[in-house]
Each structure stands twice: as structure tokens, then as C-alpha cells.
């Protein structure tokens, strides 16, 4: 199915959680000089105009990044993420939001590699427009990132962050994510894998985190943020989570500092909360 466009949801509470954590994972990898690969299986368009077309229609960013925009009490690691967004909006008005490829580009060094997959033809074309490839560090493929991942593992450097965040519009994505991860771990068990998932009142969504916890890995971290009570009709996303395989050892402590703040600022009712579970 190719009807999903991330522009409808750009800058919402789920993007805040996902891109804040993505940035922290990349900052951690940058602590060593050795090169690494960043692989984004569902890259989207890479950049989103919040005051135009799709993003303006739903304006989900109002309850996401906009709630952090003018605050002066943002914790340090989260302020790092907000600063990346501010770089795209130098006049101080929130008009443009960065997708995961842009966040990655702010961290990658000359020795690192960025591989971007996007299957949707319109978003793939926009991705190439937003990220004109002028060097061999970056490669964009209009292809299925689930399938393309196999050929990239293990990377030559034996260091990588793989971001997996399908739209889950197709129910098969809930089965494909664990299947793809099992294969990836057989090829590259020491890699860092970050999986985004939605919190929905549907059977597949409820089961996914538990299926990820059953993967054959010793170290993982599961964090999710609920921003409001599930709707009475069962529709809509009331939160989201990130499941990270082989997470940095510093990440649990960092999240215990930031997540209470995020739940307080992004929460829309008394049900707002976070959960953090760590193994290894």
C-alpha cells in the first residue's frame, strides 16, 4: 500500500520521540572516530513544510514540536534535538520540520555513510530533491527498505544504526518488522537497531512490542510515550514507542531524565505517561 504520506503527521508527538532518540544514538556513535553506517528503511521525504499542504491540514505538529518551541526549561539532551529543528528555522518561526534523514545528516562525519530507502514514488522524488547527492557518503534508493537492508549487513565498518519505522498502514508491517530483524541479527548481531512503533487500540499494535522482546538478543530497551487516553471508538494513535536493540549504556539514564518532562509537556490529558523497560 502506497497511500501513506508522512507529511500529514510531521512534527507530531511521535516524531519528537523518534527523532530525539535517533539524535542521541548518533551522538553516541560519534564518540568514536571509527566510521559507521546509518540505514533508514523508510526515509520519507526528509523535510516537511509545516505551513503548507499535508502538514497544515492536520497540524499535528501543534501538539508535538510546537509545544517545545518556546520553552526555556527543556532538558539538555532534548534541547539538542530542538536546536536541530531551529537550524531549519533561523528566523525563529516554526515552518519546517526535519525528517530522520535530515537529523542524520547533522551528525554524520566525512567517514560515515547514509543509506536511505523510500518506496513511495512521490516521497522518493522529494527525498532526492531535498538531499541532492553530491558525494558517495549518501545513497538514496526508491525501493523497499525491508528488502534492501539485507544487502547492507554487515557494513564494512562493522558499526551501524538501522532505523526501522514503517507506517504500519499495511497490517503485514507488524509481521515484517520482527522477521526482518531476525534476519538482520543473523547477519549483523552487534548492530544497533531502532524500531519505531505506534500505540493503537488494535491487536497487531498491542502484540508488536512483545514479539520484539522475544527476539534472540541480550540487550534491548523499550520506551513508549502515551499522550492521551485511547479514543472511545478505538481509532487514532494515542502514543508511540521506540524499541532499541544493543542500545548505548547511557541511554536508560538519559531517558529517565527526559521522559517525565516529555510526558508532562506533550501530554494532552491525565492519561499521559511513559514506560521504560531495559534488558541487559
FIGU-18092 format. One record per residue (C-alpha): residue number from 1; residue in one letter; x, y, z. Coordinates in steps of 0.02 Angstrom, whole numbers, plus 50000, padded with zeros to 5 digits. Example, Ala and Ser with C-alpha at 12.3 -4.5 7.8 and 13.67 -1.06 7.14 Angstrom:
doke->1&tinu->A&u->50615&v->49775&w->50390
doke->2&tinu->S&u->50684&v->49947&w->50357
END
This chain:
doke->1&tinu->X&u->50000&v->50000&w->50000
doke->2&tinu->X&u->50070&v->50169&w->49949
doke->3&tinu->X&u->49939&v->50293&w->50008
doke->4&tinu->X&u->50030&v->50342&w->50169
doke->5&tinu->X&u->50117&v->50512&w->50170
doke->6&tinu->X&u->50214&v->50558&w->50325
doke->7&tinu->X&u->50186&v->50743&w->50290
doke->8&tinu->X&u->50014&v->50726&w->50370
doke->9&tinu->X&u->50098&v->50687&w->50537
doke->10&tinu->X&u->50260&v->50787&w->50526
doke->11&tinu->X&u->50321&v->50855&w->50691
doke->12&tinu->X&u->50191&v->50767&w->50798
doke->13&tinu->X&u->50224&v->50687&w->50969
doke->14&tinu->X&u->50284&v->50526&w->50886
doke->15&tinu->X&u->50411&v->50621&w->50781
doke->16&tinu->X&u->50475&v->50710&w->50935
doke->17&tinu->X&u->50508&v->50544&w->51023
doke->18&tinu->X&u->50581&v->50460&w->50869
doke->19&tinu->X&u->50697&v->50598&w->50813
doke->20&tinu->X&u->50755&v->50644&w->50988
doke->21&tinu->X&u->50810&v->50465&w->51016
doke->22&tinu->X&u->50884&v->50449&w->50841
doke->23&tinu->X&u->50992&v->50601&w->50876
doke->24&tinu->X&u->51054&v->50529&w->51041
doke->25&tinu->X&u->51100&v->50364&w->50960
doke->26&tinu->X&u->51201&v->50454&w->50825
doke->27&tinu->X&u->51286&v->50565&w->50953
doke->28&tinu->X&u->51340&v->50408&w->51044
doke->29&tinu->X&u->51412&v->50329&w->50886
doke->30&tinu->X&u->51508&v->50490&w->50853
doke->31&tinu->X&u->51604&v->50468&w->51015
doke->32&tinu->X&u->51723&v->50352&w->50923
doke->33&tinu->X&u->51822&v->50401&w->50768
doke->34&tinu->X&u->51784&v->50237&w->50681
doke->35&tinu->X&u->51659&v->50259&w->50538
doke->36&tinu->X&u->51482&v->50191&w->50540
doke->37&tinu->X&u->51332&v->50172&w->50427
doke->38&tinu->X&u->51160&v->50247&w->50457
doke->39&tinu->X&u->51025&v->50149&w->50367
doke->40&tinu->X&u->50848&v->50220&w->50359
doke->41&tinu->X&u->50724&v->50092&w->50291
doke->42&tinu->X&u->50577&v->50213&w->50273
doke->43&tinu->X&u->50654&v->50384&w->50247
doke->44&tinu->X&u->50502&v->50482&w->50188
doke->45&tinu->X&u->50530&v->50650&w->50102
doke->46&tinu->X&u->50663&v->50706&w->50226
doke->47&tinu->X&u->50597&v->50883&w->50252
doke->48&tinu->X&u->50420&v->50947&w->50283
doke->49&tinu->X&u->50342&v->51120&w->50266
doke->50&tinu->X&u->50226&v->51137&w->50415
doke->51&tinu->X&u->50128&v->51283&w->50344
doke->52&tinu->X&u->50085&v->51202&w->50178
doke->53&tinu->X&u->49978&v->51062&w->50105
doke->54&tinu->X&u->49976&v->50898&w->50203
doke->55&tinu->X&u->50059&v->50955&w->50365
doke->56&tinu->X&u->49949&v->51110&w->50378
doke->57&tinu->X&u->49790&v->51008&w->50351
doke->58&tinu->X&u->49808&v->50906&w->50511
doke->59&tinu->X&u->49930&v->51022&w->50602
doke->60&tinu->X&u->49985&v->50879&w->50715
doke->61&tinu->X&u->50146&v->50973&w->50750
doke->62&tinu->X&u->50046&v->51092&w->50861
doke->63&tinu->X&u->50038&v->50954&w->50993
doke->64&tinu->X&u->50215&v->50898&w->50956
doke->65&tinu->X&u->50369&v->51003&w->50918
doke->66&tinu->X&u->50270&v->51166&w->50938
doke->67&tinu->X&u->50246&v->51129&w->51123
doke->68&tinu->X&u->50436&v->51131&w->51146
doke->69&tinu->X&u->50472&v->51276&w->51031
doke->70&tinu->X&u->50459&v->51423&w->51151
doke->71&tinu->X&u->50504&v->51336&w->51314
doke->72&tinu->X&u->50661&v->51383&w->51410
doke->73&tinu->X&u->50663&v->51234&w->51527
doke->74&tinu->X&u->50698&v->51095&w->51402
doke->75&tinu->X&u->50821&v->50964&w->51471
doke->76&tinu->X&u->50992&v->50964&w->51388
doke->77&tinu->X&u->50977&v->50808&w->51277
doke->78&tinu->X&u->50804&v->50861&w->51218
doke->79&tinu->X&u->50866&v->51039&w->51190
doke->80&tinu->X&u->50995&v->50964&w->51072
doke->81&tinu->X&u->50853&v->50896&w->50965
doke->82&tinu->X&u->50757&v->51061&w->50970
doke->83&tinu->X&u->50916&v->51150&w->50914
doke->84&tinu->X&u->50923&v->51040&w->50758
doke->85&tinu->X&u->50746&v->51095&w->50715
doke->86&tinu->X&u->50791&v->51276&w->50749
doke->87&tinu->X&u->50933&v->51268&w->50623
doke->88&tinu->X&u->50800&v->51242&w->50489
doke->89&tinu->X&u->50701&v->51392&w->50553
doke->90&tinu->X&u->50832&v->51528&w->50579
doke->91&tinu->X&u->50703&v->51669&w->50585
doke->92&tinu->X&u->50627&v->51592&w->50742
doke->93&tinu->X&u->50458&v->51544&w->50669
doke->94&tinu->X&u->50421&v->51358&w->50659
doke->95&tinu->X&u->50389&v->51324&w->50474
doke->96&tinu->X&u->50497&v->51174&w->50426
doke->97&tinu->X&u->50519&v->51008&w->50512
doke->98&tinu->X&u->50663&v->50886&w->50481
doke->99&tinu->X&u->50632&v->50702&w->50449
doke->100&tinu->X&u->50753&v->50566&w->50504
doke->101&tinu->X&u->50870&v->50589&w->50353
doke->102&tinu->X&u->50897&v->50771&w->50396
doke->103&tinu->X&u->50930&v->50730&w->50578
doke->104&tinu->X&u->51058&v->50602&w->50522
doke->105&tinu->X&u->51144&v->50725&w->50406
doke->106&tinu->X&u->51176&v->50842&w->50552
doke->107&tinu->X&u->51277&v->50707&w->50637
doke->108&tinu->X&u->51366&v->50611&w->50501
doke->109&tinu->X&u->51551&v->50644&w->50477
doke->110&tinu->X&u->51657&v->50631&w->50320
doke->111&tinu->X&u->51697&v->50448&w->50355
doke->112&tinu->X&u->51517&v->50392&w->50386
doke->113&tinu->X&u->51386&v->50326&w->50264
doke->114&tinu->X&u->51200&v->50362&w->50247
doke->115&tinu->X&u->51084&v->50243&w->50153
doke->116&tinu->X&u->50905&v->50299&w->50127
doke->117&tinu->X&u->50760&v->50194&w->50063
doke->118&tinu->X&u->50589&v->50261&w->50014
doke->119&tinu->X&u->50464&v->50162&w->49912
doke->120&tinu->X&u->50327&v->50292&w->49888
doke->121&tinu->X&u->50363&v->50371&w->49716
doke->122&tinu->X&u->50314&v->50548&w->49765
doke->123&tinu->X&u->50410&v->50549&w->49928
doke->124&tinu->X&u->50558&v->50463&w->49847
doke->125&tinu->X&u->50567&v->50602&w->49718
doke->126&tinu->X&u->50552&v->50734&w->49855
doke->127&tinu->X&u->50689&v->50647&w->49954
doke->128&tinu->X&u->50808&v->50661&w->49806
doke->129&tinu->X&u->50759&v->50842&w->49785
doke->130&tinu->X&u->50788&v->50882&w->49969
doke->131&tinu->X&u->50951&v->50784&w->49977
doke->132&tinu->X&u->51045&v->50806&w->49813
doke->133&tinu->X&u->51181&v->50676&w->49817
doke->134&tinu->X&u->51348&v->50762&w->49789
doke->135&tinu->X&u->51461&v->50633&w->49868
doke->136&tinu->X&u->51472&v->50448&w->49897
doke->137&tinu->X&u->51426&v->50462&w->50081
doke->138&tinu->X&u->51241&v->50466&w->50038
doke->139&tinu->X&u->51143&v->50345&w->49931
doke->140&tinu->X&u->50956&v->50354&w->49901
doke->141&tinu->X&u->50855&v->50209&w->49834
doke->142&tinu->X&u->50674&v->50211&w->49778
doke->143&tinu->X&u->50649&v->50037&w->49848
doke->144&tinu->X&u->50577&v->49933&w->49988
doke->145&tinu->X&u->50690&v->49961&w->50138
doke->146&tinu->X&u->50643&v->49795&w->50216
doke->147&tinu->X&u->50711&v->49704&w->50064
doke->148&tinu->X&u->50858&v->49821&w->50036
doke->149&tinu->X&u->50925&v->49801&w->50212
doke->150&tinu->X&u->50990&v->49625&w->50179
doke->151&tinu->X&u->51124&v->49680&w->50056
doke->152&tinu->X&u->51195&v->49810&w->50176
doke->153&tinu->X&u->51229&v->49697&w->50326
doke->154&tinu->X&u->51356&v->49683&w->50394
doke->155&tinu->X&u->51428&v->49852&w->50344
doke->156&tinu->X&u->51615&v->49860&w->50307
doke->157&tinu->X&u->51647&v->49961&w->50465
doke->158&tinu->X&u->51551&v->49837&w->50574
doke->159&tinu->X&u->51463&v->49986&w->50653
doke->160&tinu->X&u->51287&v->50041&w->50607
doke->161&tinu->X&u->51124&v->50115&w->50663
doke->162&tinu->X&u->50973&v->50044&w->50572
doke->163&tinu->X&u->50813&v->50146&w->50591
doke->164&tinu->X&u->50655&v->50047&w->50550
doke->165&tinu->X&u->50495&v->50150&w->50554
doke->166&tinu->X&u->50365&v->50089&w->50430
doke->167&tinu->X&u->50194&v->50173&w->50430
doke->168&tinu->X&u->50107&v->50012&w->50487
doke->169&tinu->X&u->49966&v->50059&w->50369
doke->170&tinu->X&u->49982&v->49884&w->50300
doke->171&tinu->X&u->49950&v->49755&w->50437
doke->172&tinu->X&u->50090&v->49649&w->50364
doke->173&tinu->X&u->50215&v->49775&w->50430
doke->174&tinu->X&u->50183&v->49709&w->50606
doke->175&tinu->X&u->50245&v->49538&w->50550
doke->176&tinu->X&u->50381&v->49601&w->50435
doke->177&tinu->X&u->50471&v->49702&w->50568
doke->178&tinu->X&u->50515&v->49553&w->50682
doke->179&tinu->X&u->50552&v->49444&w->50530
doke->180&tinu->X&u->50670&v->49572&w->50455
doke->181&tinu->X&u->50756&v->49596&w->50623
doke->182&tinu->X&u->50786&v->49410&w->50646
doke->183&tinu->X&u->50871&v->49403&w->50477
doke->184&tinu->X&u->50969&v->49562&w->50512
doke->185&tinu->X&u->51032&v->49496&w->50679
doke->186&tinu->X&u->51094&v->49337&w->50596
doke->187&tinu->X&u->51194&v->49443&w->50476
doke->188&tinu->X&u->51249&v->49577&w->50600
doke->189&tinu->X&u->51210&v->49538&w->50781
doke->190&tinu->X&u->51311&v->49682&w->50855
doke->191&tinu->X&u->51221&v->49818&w->50757
doke->192&tinu->X&u->51112&v->49949&w->50838
doke->193&tinu->X&u->50931&v->49936&w->50781
doke->194&tinu->X&u->50797&v->50065&w->50823
doke->195&tinu->X&u->50616&v->50020&w->50786
doke->196&tinu->X&u->50476&v->50148&w->50798
doke->197&tinu->X&u->50301&v->50082&w->50831
doke->198&tinu->X&u->50129&v->50163&w->50859
doke->199&tinu->X&u->50019&v->50141&w->51011
doke->200&tinu->X&u->49848&v->50096&w->50941
doke->201&tinu->X&u->49696&v->50003&w->51000
doke->202&tinu->X&u->49720&v->49864&w->50876
doke->203&tinu->X&u->49777&v->49686&w->50904
doke->204&tinu->X&u->49933&v->49694&w->50795
doke->205&tinu->X&u->49996&v->49852&w->50879
doke->206&tinu->X&u->49974&v->49782&w->51053
doke->207&tinu->X&u->50070&v->49624&w->51010
doke->208&tinu->X&u->50218&v->49701&w->50919
doke->209&tinu->X&u->50323&v->49758&w->51070
doke->210&tinu->X&u->50306&v->49586&w->51149
doke->211&tinu->X&u->50361&v->49500&w->50989
doke->212&tinu->X&u->50514&v->49614&w->50983
doke->213&tinu->X&u->50559&v->49567&w->51161
doke->214&tinu->X&u->50564&v->49384&w->51109
doke->215&tinu->X&u->50699&v->49414&w->50979
doke->216&tinu->X&u->50864&v->49321&w->51013
doke->217&tinu->X&u->50957&v->49470&w->51086
doke->218&tinu->X&u->51032&v->49501&w->51257
doke->219&tinu->X&u->51019&v->49691&w->51262
doke->220&tinu->X&u->50867&v->49794&w->51221
doke->221&tinu->X&u->50772&v->49947&w->51278
doke->222&tinu->X&u->50588&v->49982&w->51256
doke->223&tinu->X&u->50519&v->50157&w->51288
doke->224&tinu->X&u->50347&v->50222&w->51246
doke->225&tinu->X&u->50252&v->50383&w->51274
doke->226&tinu->X&u->50064&v->50395&w->51294
doke->227&tinu->X&u->49997&v->50571&w->51264
doke->228&tinu->X&u->49811&v->50544&w->51291
doke->229&tinu->X&u->49682&v->50411&w->51332
doke->230&tinu->X&u->49636&v->50298&w->51186
doke->231&tinu->X&u->49484&v->50361&w->51092
doke->232&tinu->X&u->49317&v->50282&w->51136
doke->233&tinu->X&u->49294&v->50221&w->50957
doke->234&tinu->X&u->49465&v->50137&w->50958
doke->235&tinu->X&u->49533&v->50242&w->50815
doke->236&tinu->X&u->49687&v->50351&w->50813
doke->237&tinu->X&u->49861&v->50343&w->50888
doke->238&tinu->X&u->49870&v->50386&w->51073
doke->239&tinu->X&u->50059&v->50370&w->51085
doke->240&tinu->X&u->50212&v->50285&w->51013
doke->241&tinu->X&u->50368&v->50191&w->51063
doke->242&tinu->X&u->50547&v->50152&w->51017
doke->243&tinu->X&u->50622&v->49979&w->51036
doke->244&tinu->X&u->50811&v->49981&w->51028
doke->245&tinu->X&u->50923&v->49830&w->51010
doke->246&tinu->X&u->51101&v->49850&w->51077
doke->247&tinu->X&u->51065&v->50023&w->51149
doke->248&tinu->X&u->51202&v->50136&w->51218
doke->249&tinu->X&u->51233&v->50102&w->51401
doke->250&tinu->X&u->51198&v->50285&w->51442
doke->251&tinu->X&u->51026&v->50288&w->51360
doke->252&tinu->X&u->50921&v->50222&w->51506
doke->253&tinu->X&u->50985&v->50357&w->51624
doke->254&tinu->X&u->50959&v->50491&w->51492
doke->255&tinu->X&u->50780&v->50435&w->51461
doke->256&tinu->X&u->50739&v->50430&w->51646
doke->257&tinu->X&u->50783&v->50614&w->51647
doke->258&tinu->X&u->50694&v->50667&w->51489
doke->259&tinu->X&u->50538&v->50558&w->51478
doke->260&tinu->X&u->50447&v->50630&w->51631
doke->261&tinu->X&u->50470&v->50802&w->51553
doke->262&tinu->X&u->50405&v->50744&w->51384
doke->263&tinu->X&u->50253&v->50661&w->51462
doke->264&tinu->X&u->50215&v->50822&w->51555
doke->265&tinu->X&u->50237&v->50939&w->51406
doke->266&tinu->X&u->50163&v->50832&w->51268
doke->267&tinu->X&u->50027&v->50753&w->51375
doke->268&tinu->X&u->49850&v->50801&w->51325
doke->269&tinu->X&u->49755&v->50729&w->51472
doke->270&tinu->X&u->49779&v->50639&w->51637
doke->271&tinu->X&u->49823&v->50476&w->51547
doke->272&tinu->X&u->49990&v->50546&w->51488
doke->273&tinu->X&u->50134&v->50439&w->51546
doke->274&tinu->X&u->50290&v->50346&w->51489
doke->275&tinu->X&u->50353&v->50170&w->51512
doke->276&tinu->X&u->50534&v->50116&w->51507
doke->277&tinu->X&u->50595&v->49937&w->51510
doke->278&tinu->X&u->50776&v->49882&w->51492
doke->279&tinu->X&u->50856&v->49713&w->51473
doke->280&tinu->X&u->51041&v->49679&w->51481
END
